[in-house]
Amino acid sequence: EQAIVLFPLVLQGAVDRSDGPSIMSRILQSLVDGLVFGIVLAIAAVGLSLVYGVTGIVNFSHGDVVSFGALLAAFLNAAAGGPQADLFLAAAGAVVLASVLGIPLEGLFRGVASRARDHFTILVFSIGLSFVLRHALLFVAGPSNQAYRQYQLQELYRLGPVVIAPRDLAVAIAAVLILVAVGFLLLRTRPGWAMRAVATNPGLAEQSGIDVRRVQRLAWVLGTALAAAGGVLLAVSQQARWDIGYQLLMFMFAAVILGGIGTAFGALLGGLLIGVIAQASTLVVPPELKPVVAMVVLVATLMIRPAGLLNRARRVG
C-alpha cells in the first residue's frame, strides 16, 4: 500500500506576488503602442481629410485603397525575393502605383458629382464603390494574411518597462518622415498653397488663376498615395489583408472628425489622439472593442464640438 505525502507549495510567511507587469508598465506600454498606431492612422486620415477638404467628397473607398497599398507592397516584396532593402523598394513602388489610382477615382467621382442632385447620391456611390473594391481585393488576393518576409520574427527592444519591436520603431520613424514631408508640401510649396486655397474658397481660388480641377486631381493623387503608405506601414506592424483598410476606416473617420474635418493638421492630431485612446482602452476593455471606443469618441465629438478641435464653428444662415 502506497502512502500519499502532500508538500505545501507556499512557504509559511511568504508573500503572494503577481509575476505580471505593474499597472504603470502597462500604461506606458499602451502609450507607446498607441503612438505607433496613431501615427500610422494619421497618415491615412490626412489623405482622407485632404480629399474632402479640396473636393468636398466623403470617400468611403479610402479604406480599400489602404488595403490595396498593403497587398501591392506584399506582392512586390514577395516577387523581389532579395535582401531587406527590397522591402523599401516594394513599399515605394506600391505607393507610387497606388497614387495613380487617384486619377480614375477623381474622374469617377467628378462624373457622378456632375450628374448627382444631392450629396446623398455621391455618398451612396462611395459606399458602393468601396464594397466593389474590397471584394475585388478578396477575389484577387484571397482571404489569407500576407506578411512581409523581413519582419516576421524579431527580438524586442526593451527600454525600461517598455518593449518595442524593431519593425514598429522603423514604422514610427518612416511615418514621422512622411508626415514632415506632407507638412512641408502644404506649407512651403506652390501646389500646397493651391490646395489650401481651393479648400478655403474654390470660387475665389479660380478667380485668382488657380486651375481648380487640376488641384483637385492632385489632391486625389496625394490622398491615395497617403492611404497606400498608411496601409504599407500598418501591414509591417501587422500583416497585409484584403480588409485591413476597411477595419481601419472607422478609426480614420473618428480621427478626421476629432481633429476637424477638412484640415490635414487636424487629421494628424486626431489620428494621434485616437490611436492613444483606442490602445489605452484595452487596459479596461477587450481589444476587440477598440473600434467601439473610436465610435464613442466620434459621437462625443459630434455632440460637444462638431467642428473638431482645430476648426472653428461656423454660423449657418
Summary of the structure (lengths in Angstrom):
residues: 317
radius of gyration: 22.9
end to end distance: 95.8
largest distance: 103.6
contacts: 1040
relative contact order: 0.19
helix: 72%
strand: 3%
